Amino acid sequence: MRSTSSLRDLLAMDPYAGHAASPGARRVVTFLRDRAPAKVPLPLEADGARVLGLVDREAFTVYTPHSKGAVFMVLIAKAFGVNATTRTWETVTRCAGA
């Protein structure tokens, strides 16, 4: 769980600024239960998906929809395991009431 104020802080940080993304790319945030380093070096990329980095307990990913399906979820599992919840940036924005 994250508080509304922590979500607002996350939005204000704009972790995607400075990272070039292809037109039509989507942004997702993975909320980790515990603070831990990634299991593999970041950024991690495959098939139009890129895990950009980790700040505190949140990981930031951009992806372009791909015929192989949710490739970004495979990358997230590889980098952080499955003990996490992923939401779109738009959903985070709505939850923060921004």
Secondary structure, 3 states (H helix, E strand, C coil): CCCHHHHHHHHHHCCCCCCCCCCCCEEEEEEECCCCCCCCCCCEEECCEEEEEEECCEEEEEECCCCCCCHHHHHHHHHHCCCEEEEEHHHHHHHCCC
